[in-house]
Amino acid sequence: MTAGPLEGKTALVTGGSRGVGAGIVARLAADGAKVAFTYARSKDRAEAVASEVGDNAYAIHADNLEEQDVVSAVAQTAERFGGLDILVNNAGVGSFSAITELTMDEIDSMLAINLRSAIVAIRESLAHLGEGGRIINIGSINAERMPLPGGSIYAMTKGALASLTRGLARELAARGITINNVQPGPVDTEANPANGPSASALLEVMATDRFGTAAEIGAFVSYLAGPEAAYITGSSLNIDGGFGG
């Protein structure tokens, strides 16, 4: 059997029990990596993902609102698999309302999970990542294009993640570590179904006539995690079906 491109690598995916995160976990494992992933709420859902993936997956309960949970998830991954080669910051939340209607708790949650937890995970992972290490942030096309009202704070957090990626590329290059930011457009998930109430409005601003799939995002992330993407760093890469024109 031919070895996969990620054979011998270990990965941590935050928020990997559903949606895009589960798609990323499945693809990294299919390409040969051992993959730990975090979940905040549904143990049953996380165990189902781990069972489907097989022995190469390990579920870790961690709330990305809690700094120590993120710190522990990195440590548990390195202990379980003997190191860490790939970090995927996928965990994210979005509350969509006019800025005057969002509560400060909702705003703080987006800042904490979409941005602060990624910073914590990166800082902790750098104790383990070596030459050829990969950091992949999952941002959003909304960092660049927000055609509908109510997404200003969410877009701001994802824009900050893109800026963090560009800045850190300079710091990490000397260590042989790349960092990139994947910006999906609408993806058909439980949280944002292709037949949901906002689907028609989103399709109107897309070049394609469909949402993306979690498997497509997973394939893109796996490519960035592999050896053929070694010359890509500091980039925000859109996988968005031509969102916004």
PyRosetta script that sets phi, psi and omega in degrees:
from pyrosetta import init, pose_from_sequence

init()
pose = pose_from_sequence("MTAGPLEGKTALVTGGSRGVGAGIVARLAADGAKVAFTYARSKDRAEAVASEVGDNAYAIHADNLEEQDVVSAVAQTAERFGGLDILVNNAGVGSFSAITELTMDEIDSMLAINLRSAIVAIRESLAHLGEGGRIINIGSINAERMPLPGGSIYAMTKGALASLTRGLARELAARGITINNVQPGPVDTEANPANGPSASALLEVMATDRFGTAAEIGAFVSYLAGPEAAYITGSSLNIDGGFGG")
pose.set_psi(1, 133.5)
pose.set_omega(1, 179.3)
pose.set_phi(2, -72.6)
pose.set_psi(2, 132.7)
pose.set_omega(2, 179.3)
pose.set_phi(3, -68.0)
pose.set_psi(3, 143.3)
pose.set_omega(3, 177.2)
pose.set_phi(4, -73.5)
pose.set_psi(4, 163.6)
pose.set_omega(4, -177.3)
pose.set_phi(5, -65.2)
pose.set_psi(5, -17.5)
pose.set_omega(5, -179.9)
pose.set_phi(6, -110.1)
pose.set_psi(6, 15.7)
pose.set_omega(6, 179.6)
pose.set_phi(7, -56.6)
pose.set_psi(7, 131.7)
pose.set_omega(7, 179.7)
pose.set_phi(8, 86.1)
pose.set_psi(8, -3.0)
pose.set_omega(8, -179.9)
pose.set_phi(9, -96.1)
pose.set_psi(9, 155.4)
pose.set_omega(9, 174.9)
pose.set_phi(10, -122.7)
pose.set_psi(10, 145.5)
pose.set_omega(10, -175.1)
pose.set_phi(11, -137.2)
pose.set_psi(11, 153.4)
pose.set_omega(11, 169.3)
pose.set_phi(12, -124.5)
pose.set_psi(12, 126.4)
pose.set_omega(12, 177.1)
pose.set_phi(13, -116.9)
pose.set_psi(13, 118.8)
pose.set_omega(13, 176.7)
pose.set_phi(14, -81.8)
pose.set_psi(14, 142.8)
pose.set_omega(14, -178.8)
pose.set_phi(15, 62.5)
pose.set_psi(15, 52.1)
pose.set_omega(15, -172.2)
pose.set_phi(16, -104.9)
pose.set_psi(16, 14.3)
pose.set_omega(16, -174.3)
pose.set_phi(17, -92.0)
pose.set_psi(17, -6.8)
pose.set_omega(17, -177.8)
pose.set_phi(18, -158.1)
pose.set_psi(18, 166.7)
pose.set_omega(18, 172.6)
pose.set_phi(19, 56.4)
pose.set_psi(19, -136.9)
pose.set_omega(19, -178.3)
pose.set_phi(20, -59.4)
pose.set_psi(20, -40.8)
pose.set_omega(20, -178.9)
pose.set_phi(21, -59.8)
pose.set_psi(21, -43.6)
pose.set_omega(21, 178.9)
pose.set_phi(22, -64.9)
pose.set_psi(22, -35.9)
pose.set_omega(22, 176.2)
pose.set_phi(23, -63.8)
pose.set_psi(23, -37.9)
pose.set_omega(23, 178.4)
pose.set_phi(24, -68.2)
pose.set_psi(24, -45.3)
pose.set_omega(24, 178.6)
pose.set_phi(25, -56.7)
pose.set_psi(25, -47.9)
pose.set_omega(25, -177.2)
pose.set_phi(26, -61.3)
pose.set_psi(26, -42.6)
pose.set_omega(26, -176.4)
pose.set_phi(27, -73.1)
pose.set_psi(27, -41.2)
pose.set_omega(27, 178.2)
pose.set_phi(28, -60.0)
pose.set_psi(28, -43.0)
pose.set_omega(28, 179.3)
pose.set_phi(29, -67.0)
pose.set_psi(29, -40.9)
pose.set_omega(29, 178.9)
pose.set_phi(30, -61.6)
pose.set_psi(30, -30.2)
pose.set_omega(30, 179.6)
pose.set_phi(31, -89.3)
pose.set_psi(31, 8.8)
pose.set_omega(31, 169.5)
pose.set_phi(32, 109.9)
pose.set_psi(32, -8.4)
pose.set_omega(32, -177.0)
pose.set_phi(33, -79.7)
pose.set_psi(33, 152.2)
pose.set_omega(33, 165.6)
pose.set_phi(34, -89.0)
pose.set_psi(34, 130.0)
pose.set_omega(34, -167.9)
pose.set_phi(35, -127.4)
pose.set_psi(35, 118.7)
pose.set_omega(35, 166.3)
pose.set_phi(36, -93.8)
pose.set_psi(36, 146.5)
pose.set_omega(36, 177.0)
pose.set_phi(37, -144.3)
pose.set_psi(37, 151.0)
pose.set_omega(37, -178.6)
pose.set_phi(38, -100.7)
pose.set_psi(38, 155.7)
pose.set_omega(38, 172.6)
pose.set_phi(39, -143.5)
pose.set_psi(39, 149.5)
pose.set_omega(39, -176.4)
pose.set_phi(40, -101.5)
pose.set_psi(40, -32.0)
pose.set_omega(40, -171.1)
pose.set_phi(41, -126.5)
pose.set_psi(41, -62.4)
pose.set_omega(41, -168.2)
pose.set_phi(42, -86.6)
pose.set_psi(42, 100.3)
pose.set_omega(42, 177.1)
pose.set_phi(43, -64.9)
pose.set_psi(43, -40.3)
pose.set_omega(43, -179.5)
pose.set_phi(44, -61.2)
pose.set_psi(44, -42.7)
pose.set_omega(44, 179.4)
pose.set_phi(45, -63.8)
pose.set_psi(45, -43.4)
pose.set_omega(45, -179.6)
pose.set_phi(46, -63.9)
pose.set_psi(46, -42.6)
pose.set_omega(46, 179.7)
pose.set_phi(47, -66.1)
pose.set_psi(47, -32.8)
pose.set_omega(47, 177.4)
pose.set_phi(48, -66.0)
pose.set_psi(48, -41.8)
pose.set_omega(48, 177.2)
pose.set_phi(49, -62.7)
pose.set_psi(49, -46.6)
pose.set_omega(49, -179.4)
pose.set_phi(50, -62.1)
pose.set_psi(50, -40.9)
pose.set_omega(50, 179.7)
pose.set_phi(51, -65.0)
pose.set_psi(51, -40.4)
pose.set_omega(51, -179.4)
pose.set_phi(52, -67.0)
pose.set_psi(52, -38.4)
pose.set_omega(52, -179.0)
pose.set_phi(53, -73.3)
pose.set_psi(53, -39.8)
pose.set_omega(53, 179.0)
pose.set_phi(54, 107.1)
pose.set_psi(54, -158.5)
pose.set_omega(54, -172.8)
pose.set_phi(55, -64.6)
pose.set_psi(55, -16.9)
pose.set_omega(55, -177.8)
pose.set_phi(56, -84.3)
pose.set_psi(56, 5.8)
pose.set_omega(56, -178.9)
pose.set_phi(57, -120.0)
pose.set_psi(57, 147.9)
pose.set_omega(57, -179.3)
pose.set_phi(58, -145.0)
pose.set_psi(58, 119.7)
pose.set_omega(58, -177.8)
pose.set_phi(59, -91.3)
pose.set_psi(59, 135.5)
pose.set_omega(59, -179.3)
pose.set_phi(60, -125.5)
pose.set_psi(60, 124.6)
pose.set_omega(60, 175.6)
pose.set_phi(61, -75.3)
pose.set_psi(61, 121.5)
pose.set_omega(61, -179.7)
pose.set_phi(62, -157.3)
pose.set_psi(62, 130.6)
pose.set_omega(62, 176.3)
pose.set_phi(63, -96.8)
pose.set_psi(63, 117.2)
pose.set_omega(63, -176.5)
pose.set_phi(64, -69.5)
pose.set_psi(64, -6.4)
pose.set_omega(64, 171.0)
pose.set_phi(65, -74.7)
pose.set_psi(65, -17.9)
pose.set_omega(65, -175.2)
pose.set_phi(66, -106.9)
pose.set_psi(66, 115.8)
pose.set_omega(66, -177.7)
pose.set_phi(67, -55.7)
pose.set_psi(67, -44.2)
pose.set_omega(67, -176.2)
pose.set_phi(68, -66.0)
pose.set_psi(68, -29.8)
pose.set_omega(68, 176.2)
pose.set_phi(69, -65.0)
pose.set_psi(69, -39.8)
pose.set_omega(69, 178.3)
pose.set_phi(70, -66.9)
pose.set_psi(70, -44.4)
pose.set_omega(70, 177.5)
pose.set_phi(71, -57.5)
pose.set_psi(71, -45.2)
pose.set_omega(71, -178.5)
pose.set_phi(72, -66.0)
pose.set_psi(72, -37.1)
pose.set_omega(72, -179.3)
pose.set_phi(73, -62.0)
pose.set_psi(73, -41.8)
pose.set_omega(73, 177.7)
pose.set_phi(74, -63.8)
pose.set_psi(74, -45.7)
pose.set_omega(74, -179.4)
pose.set_phi(75, -62.9)
pose.set_psi(75, -42.2)
pose.set_omega(75, 179.9)
pose.set_phi(76, -64.2)
pose.set_psi(76, -38.6)
pose.set_omega(76, 178.2)
pose.set_phi(77, -62.5)
pose.set_psi(77, -48.6)
pose.set_omega(77, -178.8)
pose.set_phi(78, -63.4)
pose.set_psi(78, -37.1)
pose.set_omega(78, 179.2)
pose.set_phi(79, -71.1)
pose.set_psi(79, -43.0)
pose.set_omega(79, -177.5)
pose.set_phi(80, -63.9)
pose.set_psi(80, -43.8)
pose.set_omega(80, -172.2)
pose.set_phi(81, -108.1)
pose.set_psi(81, -0.1)
pose.set_omega(81, 177.7)
pose.set_phi(82, 79.5)
pose.set_psi(82, 20.2)
pose.set_omega(82, 178.5)
pose.set_phi(83, 154.6)
pose.set_psi(83, -173.0)
pose.set_omega(83, 178.2)
pose.set_phi(84, -151.9)
pose.set_psi(84, 129.3)
pose.set_omega(84, -179.3)
pose.set_phi(85, -116.1)
pose.set_psi(85, -27.5)
pose.set_omega(85, -172.2)
pose.set_phi(86, -135.9)
pose.set_psi(86, 126.7)
pose.set_omega(86, 172.7)
pose.set_phi(87, -115.6)
pose.set_psi(87, 126.2)
pose.set_omega(87, 174.9)
pose.set_phi(88, -117.3)
pose.set_psi(88, 110.6)
pose.set_omega(88, 177.4)
pose.set_phi(89, -86.7)
pose.set_psi(89, 90.8)
pose.set_omega(89, -176.4)
pose.set_phi(90, -103.8)
pose.set_psi(90, -28.3)
pose.set_omega(90, -175.0)
pose.set_phi(91, -54.6)
pose.set_psi(91, 133.4)
pose.set_omega(91, -179.3)
pose.set_phi(92, -163.8)
pose.set_psi(92, 156.6)
pose.set_omega(92, 176.3)
pose.set_phi(93, -137.4)
pose.set_psi(93, 158.1)
pose.set_omega(93, 177.0)
pose.set_phi(94, -144.0)
pose.set_psi(94, 130.1)
pose.set_omega(94, 171.4)
pose.set_phi(95, -118.0)
pose.set_psi(95, 124.3)
pose.set_omega(95, -171.3)
pose.set_phi(96, -116.2)
pose.set_psi(96, 104.8)
pose.set_omega(96, 177.0)
pose.set_phi(97, -158.5)
pose.set_psi(97, 165.7)
pose.set_omega(97, 173.8)
pose.set_phi(98, -56.9)
pose.set_psi(98, 147.4)
pose.set_omega(98, -175.8)
pose.set_phi(99, -58.9)
pose.set_psi(99, -30.0)
pose.set_omega(99, 178.8)
pose.set_phi(100, -75.0)
pose.set_psi(100, -14.9)
pose.set_omega(100, -178.1)
pose.set_phi(101, -102.5)
pose.set_psi(101, -18.8)
pose.set_omega(101, 176.5)
pose.set_phi(102, -68.8)
pose.set_psi(102, 138.8)
pose.set_omega(102, 173.3)
pose.set_phi(103, -80.5)
pose.set_psi(103, 158.3)
pose.set_omega(103, 177.3)
pose.set_phi(104, -65.8)
pose.set_psi(104, -29.0)
pose.set_omega(104, 175.2)
pose.set_phi(105, -63.7)
pose.set_psi(105, -40.8)
pose.set_omega(105, 177.8)
pose.set_phi(106, -65.4)
pose.set_psi(106, -41.9)
pose.set_omega(106, 178.5)
pose.set_phi(107, -64.7)
pose.set_psi(107, -46.0)
pose.set_omega(107, 179.9)
pose.set_phi(108, -62.7)
pose.set_psi(108, -36.3)
pose.set_omega(108, 178.9)
pose.set_phi(109, -64.4)
pose.set_psi(109, -43.8)
pose.set_omega(109, 177.9)
pose.set_phi(110, -62.8)
pose.set_psi(110, -42.2)
pose.set_omega(110, 178.0)
pose.set_phi(111, -63.6)
pose.set_psi(111, -42.5)
pose.set_omega(111, -175.9)
pose.set_phi(112, -69.7)
pose.set_psi(112, -45.7)
pose.set_omega(112, -174.9)
pose.set_phi(113, -82.9)
pose.set_psi(113, -44.3)
pose.set_omega(113, -174.8)
pose.set_phi(114, -75.2)
pose.set_psi(114, -25.1)
pose.set_omega(114, -173.7)
pose.set_phi(115, -126.1)
pose.set_psi(115, -57.2)
pose.set_omega(115, -173.4)
pose.set_phi(116, -63.1)
pose.set_psi(116, -42.9)
pose.set_omega(116, -178.9)
pose.set_phi(117, -63.9)
pose.set_psi(117, -33.5)
pose.set_omega(117, 176.7)
pose.set_phi(118, -65.0)
pose.set_psi(118, -40.5)
pose.set_omega(118, 177.9)
pose.set_phi(119, -63.0)
pose.set_psi(119, -44.3)
pose.set_omega(119, 179.1)
pose.set_phi(120, -61.2)
pose.set_psi(120, -46.5)
pose.set_omega(120, -179.0)
pose.set_phi(121, -62.0)
pose.set_psi(121, -40.0)
pose.set_omega(121, 179.0)
pose.set_phi(122, -64.6)
pose.set_psi(122, -48.4)
pose.set_omega(122, -179.4)
pose.set_phi(123, -57.1)
pose.set_psi(123, -44.6)
pose.set_omega(123, -178.6)
pose.set_phi(124, -69.9)
pose.set_psi(124, -37.5)
pose.set_omega(124, -176.9)
pose.set_phi(125, -68.8)
pose.set_psi(125, -27.0)
pose.set_omega(125, -176.6)
pose.set_phi(126, -66.0)
pose.set_psi(126, -16.0)
pose.set_omega(126, 173.7)
pose.set_phi(127, -72.8)
pose.set_psi(127, -15.4)
pose.set_omega(127, -175.6)
pose.set_phi(128, -116.7)
pose.set_psi(128, -30.8)
pose.set_omega(128, -176.7)
pose.set_phi(129, -71.1)
pose.set_psi(129, 137.4)
pose.set_omega(129, 178.1)
pose.set_phi(130, -124.6)
pose.set_psi(130, -159.8)
pose.set_omega(130, 177.9)
pose.set_phi(131, -52.5)
pose.set_psi(131, 129.4)
pose.set_omega(131, -177.7)
pose.set_phi(132, 85.7)
pose.set_psi(132, 4.1)
pose.set_omega(132, 178.9)
pose.set_phi(133, -66.1)
pose.set_psi(133, 153.5)
pose.set_omega(133, -178.0)
pose.set_phi(134, -131.4)
pose.set_psi(134, 132.3)
pose.set_omega(134, 169.5)
pose.set_phi(135, -119.4)
pose.set_psi(135, 126.0)
pose.set_omega(135, -178.5)
pose.set_phi(136, -128.7)
pose.set_psi(136, 115.4)
pose.set_omega(136, 177.4)
pose.set_phi(137, -93.2)
pose.set_psi(137, 140.3)
pose.set_omega(137, 175.8)
pose.set_phi(138, -102.5)
pose.set_psi(138, 102.7)
pose.set_omega(138, -179.8)
pose.set_phi(139, -94.3)
pose.set_psi(139, -136.0)
pose.set_omega(139, 179.7)
pose.set_phi(140, -161.9)
pose.set_psi(140, 146.0)
pose.set_omega(140, 173.7)
pose.set_phi(141, -60.8)
pose.set_psi(141, -19.8)
pose.set_omega(141, 178.4)
pose.set_phi(142, -65.6)
pose.set_psi(142, -14.2)
pose.set_omega(142, 172.8)
pose.set_phi(143, -62.2)
pose.set_psi(143, -27.7)
pose.set_omega(143, -178.1)
pose.set_phi(144, -107.7)
pose.set_psi(144, -32.2)
pose.set_omega(144, -174.1)
pose.set_phi(145, -139.2)
pose.set_psi(145, 121.7)
pose.set_omega(145, 177.2)
pose.set_phi(146, -129.4)
pose.set_psi(146, 87.1)
pose.set_omega(146, -172.5)
pose.set_phi(147, -78.4)
pose.set_psi(147, -11.2)
pose.set_omega(147, -177.1)
pose.set_phi(148, -118.2)
pose.set_psi(148, 149.2)
pose.set_omega(148, -179.5)
pose.set_phi(149, -70.9)
pose.set_psi(149, 156.8)
pose.set_omega(149, 173.1)
pose.set_phi(150, 100.6)
pose.set_psi(150, -0.8)
pose.set_omega(150, -175.0)
pose.set_phi(151, -111.6)
pose.set_psi(151, 17.8)
pose.set_omega(151, -171.4)
pose.set_phi(152, -61.9)
pose.set_psi(152, -46.3)
pose.set_omega(152, -176.8)
pose.set_phi(153, -71.2)
pose.set_psi(153, -42.2)
pose.set_omega(153, 175.6)
pose.set_phi(154, -57.4)
pose.set_psi(154, -48.2)
pose.set_omega(154, 179.6)
pose.set_phi(155, -60.7)
pose.set_psi(155, -38.9)
pose.set_omega(155, 178.8)
pose.set_phi(156, -61.9)
pose.set_psi(156, -42.4)
pose.set_omega(156, 179.7)
pose.set_phi(157, -64.5)
pose.set_psi(157, -38.0)
pose.set_omega(157, -179.4)
pose.set_phi(158, -74.8)
pose.set_psi(158, -31.0)
pose.set_omega(158, 173.9)
pose.set_phi(159, -66.2)
pose.set_psi(159, -38.5)
pose.set_omega(159, 177.4)
pose.set_phi(160, -65.4)
pose.set_psi(160, -36.1)
pose.set_omega(160, 177.6)
pose.set_phi(161, -63.7)
pose.set_psi(161, -38.3)
pose.set_omega(161, 176.6)
pose.set_phi(162, -64.8)
pose.set_psi(162, -40.9)
pose.set_omega(162, 178.5)
pose.set_phi(163, -65.9)
pose.set_psi(163, -41.0)
pose.set_omega(163, 176.2)
pose.set_phi(164, -58.6)
pose.set_psi(164, -42.2)
pose.set_omega(164, 179.9)
pose.set_phi(165, -61.4)
pose.set_psi(165, -46.0)
pose.set_omega(165, -179.6)
pose.set_phi(166, -62.2)
pose.set_psi(166, -43.8)
pose.set_omega(166, -177.7)
pose.set_phi(167, -67.5)
pose.set_psi(167, -42.4)
pose.set_omega(167, -176.8)
pose.set_phi(168, -70.3)
pose.set_psi(168, -24.6)
pose.set_omega(168, 178.1)
pose.set_phi(169, -55.5)
pose.set_psi(169, -36.9)
pose.set_omega(169, 178.8)
pose.set_phi(170, -66.7)
pose.set_psi(170, -40.2)
pose.set_omega(170, -177.8)
pose.set_phi(171, -71.4)
pose.set_psi(171, -33.9)
pose.set_omega(171, -169.5)
pose.set_phi(172, -94.6)
pose.set_psi(172, -16.1)
pose.set_omega(172, -175.1)
pose.set_phi(173, -59.8)
pose.set_psi(173, -39.0)
pose.set_omega(173, -178.1)
pose.set_phi(174, -65.0)
pose.set_psi(174, -20.7)
pose.set_omega(174, 178.9)
pose.set_phi(175, -95.0)
pose.set_psi(175, 2.6)
pose.set_omega(175, 179.3)
pose.set_phi(176, 76.1)
pose.set_psi(176, 21.5)
pose.set_omega(176, -179.2)
pose.set_phi(177, -108.4)
pose.set_psi(177, 132.1)
pose.set_omega(177, 175.1)
pose.set_phi(178, -102.5)
pose.set_psi(178, 154.8)
pose.set_omega(178, 176.3)
pose.set_phi(179, -140.4)
pose.set_psi(179, 129.5)
pose.set_omega(179, -179.8)
pose.set_phi(180, -138.6)
pose.set_psi(180, 163.9)
pose.set_omega(180, -175.0)
pose.set_phi(181, -126.1)
pose.set_psi(181, 116.1)
pose.set_omega(181, 178.9)
pose.set_phi(182, -92.7)
pose.set_psi(182, 128.7)
pose.set_omega(182, -176.1)
pose.set_phi(183, -116.4)
pose.set_psi(183, 88.8)
pose.set_omega(183, 178.7)
pose.set_phi(184, -71.7)
pose.set_psi(184, 151.8)
pose.set_omega(184, 164.9)
pose.set_phi(185, -89.9)
pose.set_psi(185, -158.4)
pose.set_omega(185, 179.6)
pose.set_phi(186, -58.6)
pose.set_psi(186, 128.1)
pose.set_omega(186, 179.7)
pose.set_phi(187, -122.9)
pose.set_psi(187, 136.8)
pose.set_omega(187, -178.2)
pose.set_phi(188, -73.4)
pose.set_psi(188, 101.2)
pose.set_omega(188, 179.0)
pose.set_phi(189, -135.1)
pose.set_psi(189, 173.3)
pose.set_omega(189, 177.1)
pose.set_phi(190, -58.7)
pose.set_psi(190, -37.5)
pose.set_omega(190, -178.3)
pose.set_phi(191, -77.6)
pose.set_psi(191, -23.3)
pose.set_omega(191, -176.8)
pose.set_phi(192, -143.2)
pose.set_psi(192, 67.9)
pose.set_omega(192, -173.6)
pose.set_phi(193, -66.6)
pose.set_psi(193, 149.6)
pose.set_omega(193, -179.3)
pose.set_phi(194, -66.5)
pose.set_psi(194, -14.4)
pose.set_omega(194, 176.2)
pose.set_phi(195, -112.0)
pose.set_psi(195, 20.4)
pose.set_omega(195, -178.0)
pose.set_phi(196, -77.2)
pose.set_psi(196, 176.8)
pose.set_omega(196, -175.0)
pose.set_phi(197, -65.6)
pose.set_psi(197, -24.1)
pose.set_omega(197, -179.5)
pose.set_phi(198, -99.6)
pose.set_psi(198, -0.1)
pose.set_omega(198, -173.2)
pose.set_phi(199, -61.1)
pose.set_psi(199, -44.9)
pose.set_omega(199, -176.2)
pose.set_phi(200, -63.8)
pose.set_psi(200, -39.1)
pose.set_omega(200, 178.9)
pose.set_phi(201, -65.9)
pose.set_psi(201, -37.6)
pose.set_omega(201, 179.1)
pose.set_phi(202, -69.4)
pose.set_psi(202, -41.3)
pose.set_omega(202, -179.9)
pose.set_phi(203, -63.8)
pose.set_psi(203, -27.7)
pose.set_omega(203, 179.5)
pose.set_phi(204, -64.9)
pose.set_psi(204, -25.0)
pose.set_omega(204, -178.3)
pose.set_phi(205, -106.0)
pose.set_psi(205, 18.1)
pose.set_omega(205, 179.5)
pose.set_phi(206, -114.8)
pose.set_psi(206, 151.1)
pose.set_omega(206, 176.5)
pose.set_phi(207, -76.2)
pose.set_psi(207, -33.8)
pose.set_omega(207, 178.1)
pose.set_phi(208, -86.7)
pose.set_psi(208, 169.8)
pose.set_omega(208, -179.5)
pose.set_phi(209, -108.1)
pose.set_psi(209, 27.7)
pose.set_omega(209, -178.4)
pose.set_phi(210, -154.2)
pose.set_psi(210, 162.6)
pose.set_omega(210, 170.7)
pose.set_phi(211, -79.8)
pose.set_psi(211, 161.0)
pose.set_omega(211, 171.4)
pose.set_phi(212, -78.1)
pose.set_psi(212, 176.4)
pose.set_omega(212, 177.7)
pose.set_phi(213, -120.1)
pose.set_psi(213, 156.3)
pose.set_omega(213, 177.4)
pose.set_phi(214, -61.5)
pose.set_psi(214, -33.7)
pose.set_omega(214, 179.1)
pose.set_phi(215, -64.5)
pose.set_psi(215, -36.9)
pose.set_omega(215, 178.3)
pose.set_phi(216, -66.5)
pose.set_psi(216, -41.0)
pose.set_omega(216, 177.4)
pose.set_phi(217, -65.6)
pose.set_psi(217, -41.2)
pose.set_omega(217, 178.6)
pose.set_phi(218, -60.1)
pose.set_psi(218, -40.0)
pose.set_omega(218, 179.4)
pose.set_phi(219, -64.5)
pose.set_psi(219, -40.4)
pose.set_omega(219, 179.8)
pose.set_phi(220, -66.0)
pose.set_psi(220, -43.9)
pose.set_omega(220, 179.2)
pose.set_phi(221, -63.6)
pose.set_psi(221, -42.3)
pose.set_omega(221, -180.0)
pose.set_phi(222, -62.3)
pose.set_psi(222, -37.8)
pose.set_omega(222, 175.9)
pose.set_phi(223, -60.9)
pose.set_psi(223, -46.3)
pose.set_omega(223, -179.4)
pose.set_phi(224, -65.0)
pose.set_psi(224, -27.0)
pose.set_omega(224, 179.5)
pose.set_phi(225, -80.1)
pose.set_psi(225, -11.9)
pose.set_omega(225, -173.1)
pose.set_phi(226, -95.7)
pose.set_psi(226, 176.4)
pose.set_omega(226, -175.2)
pose.set_phi(227, -67.5)
pose.set_psi(227, -26.2)
pose.set_omega(227, -177.3)
pose.set_phi(228, -73.9)
pose.set_psi(228, -11.0)
pose.set_omega(228, -179.0)
pose.set_phi(229, -103.0)
pose.set_psi(229, 18.4)
pose.set_omega(229, -173.8)
pose.set_phi(230, -63.6)
pose.set_psi(230, -21.2)
pose.set_omega(230, -177.9)
pose.set_phi(231, -94.0)
pose.set_psi(231, 4.3)
pose.set_omega(231, 179.8)
pose.set_phi(232, -104.4)
pose.set_psi(232, 120.0)
pose.set_omega(232, 175.0)
pose.set_phi(233, -156.2)
pose.set_psi(233, 150.4)
pose.set_omega(233, -179.4)
pose.set_phi(234, 73.5)
pose.set_psi(234, 13.6)
pose.set_omega(234, -173.5)
pose.set_phi(235, -102.9)
pose.set_psi(235, 147.1)
pose.set_omega(235, 166.8)
pose.set_phi(236, -106.2)
pose.set_psi(236, 116.4)
pose.set_omega(236, -169.2)
pose.set_phi(237, -114.1)
pose.set_psi(237, 120.2)
pose.set_omega(237, -176.2)
pose.set_phi(238, -85.1)
pose.set_psi(238, 135.1)
pose.set_omega(238, 170.6)
pose.set_phi(239, -134.0)
pose.set_psi(239, 83.3)
pose.set_omega(239, -158.4)
pose.set_phi(240, -137.6)
pose.set_psi(240, 7.9)
pose.set_omega(240, 178.9)
pose.set_phi(241, 62.6)
pose.set_psi(241, 26.7)
pose.set_omega(241, -179.3)
pose.set_phi(242, 71.8)
pose.set_psi(242, 37.0)
pose.set_omega(242, -175.4)
pose.set_phi(243, -63.0)
pose.set_psi(243, 128.9)
pose.set_omega(243, 175.7)
pose.set_phi(244, 83.9)
pose.set_psi(244, 8.6)
pose.set_omega(244, 179.2)
pose.set_phi(245, 108.1)
pose.dump_pdb("model.pdb")
